[in-house]
C-alpha cells in the first residue's frame, strides 16, 4: 500500500516536472518568435480605405506660419485652431504683453505647447516658475495646475496641444470660463501625473539641442501621447514619388517644423517644402513621408496618440 502511494507521488512529480519543462519551452519559443517578429519585417494584409480619407474641419495638408500670422495682422490677442482629431486639439495662440491665462488643469491627459516667438512666464504646480522663449517645449501632466503670462513688450505666440473634447478643469480659486454644453460643479478628486526622466517640464530646444548638441529624440511619452524630436544634421536627396513612406491605420498624424527645411509627400497631395513654424498633417490611412532637405540641420516634431504605434511600410521599400 505504501509502495503504491510512493509510486503515485513520483508519477505526479514527473508529470509536474514534464509540464513545467513544457511550459518553459513554450515560453522560450514564444519569446523567440516575439524577438524575430520585432526585428524582421512581416508581410501581412493591411486594411486601407478604398477612398482617401479627407481633411475635415480645421485640418489641412499645410498651415504655413507666415500665412497664419498674416491672417491676424494688427492683432495681439488671437487664437486659431489648426488641428482637431479624436485625441488632440491644436491651436496657434497669441497673447498680448501683460496678459495672463487662468489657472487650469486637465483630468486625464497632458497639455503641451511650443513657443514660436516672444516670451512667457510658466507657472506649474510643484515646479519653480520659469520663462520660456523661442522653441521651448513645455508639457504639463494631468491634474497639475498651470498658467502662462506674457513677458516683455511683444506678444508671445505658441502652438498649444490639448485633449480633444475636454473643457479645462479649474481649481476652486478660479472662476471657470463658460463652455457651451457643460456646467461647472464643485466636486473632489485625488492624484495627479508626474514628471520623469523622459517627460520633463520643458526642453530649451535652442540651447540644449541646437547649441549644446544634446541627443534628445523623445519629448513626450506616456500611455496616450507620443511626441518625437526628429532631427537631421543635413538634407538628403528627396526620394522619387514611387517611395511612399508609411501609413497609420488608426489615427492621423501631424508635424511642426522647428528648424531648417523638410520635404513632405502625403498620398493624394503634391510634394511640399516647409520650414520653421509650418504645420503639416495627414489623415489616417494615407501614405506619407518626410525628408530633410538643404545643407543645414532640420527638425520636425511628430505628434501621435499611440506610443507603440504600428507603421505599415511599402513592401520592399524603407520609409520614415
Secondary structure, 3 states (H helix, E strand, C coil): CHHHHHHHHHHHHHHHHHHHHHHHHHHHHHHHHHHHHHHCCCCCCCCCCCCCCCCCCCCCCEECHHHHHHHCCCCCCEEEEEEECCCEEEEEEEECCCCECCCEECCCCCEEEEEEECEEEEEECCCCCEEECCCEEEEECCCCCEEEEEECCCCEEEEEEEECCCCCEECCCCCCCCCCCCCCCCCCCCCCCCCCCCCCCEEEHHHHHHHCCCCCCEEEECCCCEEEEEEECCCCCCCCCCCCCEECCCCCEEEEEEECEEEEEECCCCCEEECCCCEEEECCCCCEEEEEECCCCEEEEEEECCCCCCCEECCCCCCC
